[in-house]
Amino acid sequence: MAPPIVRGTAAWRFFGDFRALLLAGQVLVLQVAHPVVAAGVRDHSDYQEDPWTRLMRTGASLAIYVYGGTKGAQTEAERLRKLHREFTGIANGRRYSALDPRAYAWVHASLVMAPVDAQRFFGRPLSASELDEYYAQMCGIGRILGLRERDLPPTWPDFERYYREMVAGFGPNETISALFETIDTVRKPFDWLPAGWWAWLQKGHSNAQMFLIRATLPVELRDRLGLQWTEADARKFARFRRATRALGAVLPPSARTVHMRGIGKLNVWLRGHPWAYRFFVRS
């Protein structure tokens, strides 16, 4: 049985750390590198037309699992599984389902690894005991999501091997290309934002997001995708890592996760009050 996620435990401390947000692009690339996920996103996602709303909904959903309590997590998991049952189609001449166990497990695995990578890059790497507790808790969330015990490796070392083996099988695909294009051409998040301001902000956002993707993707996948990485990039990333690590060091763990904890609790309430959810979130 998975240890409960309560204040001070590993998942509570690390999953919602603000530094994990820096790996959002990396996670998206890793997810759509899986051919079934890529096909589902291609055929059923509206992220290219409305990426900001999709990002907001994804963040809200993730926050519920860890910080919304068991009941909130179960309700959100039921909603997601019901939604994903409709996501089927044909890819490479074969039928696919968004609930394919291996693809569904990989999406969860990418989210499991992201906070660990975030601490490795921008904080303090987790100890062996922290990794064991964190992984057990995230496996517990996987069970709530509908993953079977056999869908994820039993221990953290086994998970790391599984993760490396999955990444070794990935390469370029049209959905990754579309993702990069969306990052480069994303429309402004608010209609009231002056077009001239957004033209400047959008270029900075695109450059920063692609830099972080190139910096944090597994090296072998970065190379297969044809993403260049220079010694100047490495020096720039090293400076960024030091600055981000210093910022995190002066904040207590509760402050590092306050945004995700707040979002999780707010969304549990919103799910229970549909009128409010419709008001705050565009359909």
Buried (B, 14 or more C-beta within 10 A) or exposed (E): EBBEBEEEBBBBBBBBBBBBBBBBBBBBBBBBBBBBBBBBBBBBBEBBEBBBBBBBBBBBBBBBBBBBBEEBBBBBBEEBBEEBEEBBBEBEEEEBBBBBEEBBBBBBBBBBBBBBBBBBBBBEEBEEEBBBBBBBBBBBBBBBBBBEEEBBBEEBEEBBEBBEEBBEEBEEBEBBEBBBEBBBEBBBBEEEEEEEEBEEBBEEBBEBBBBBBBBBBBEEBBEBBEBEBEEEEEEEBEEBBEEBBEBBEEEEBEEBBBBBBEBBBBBBEBBEEEEEBEEEEEE
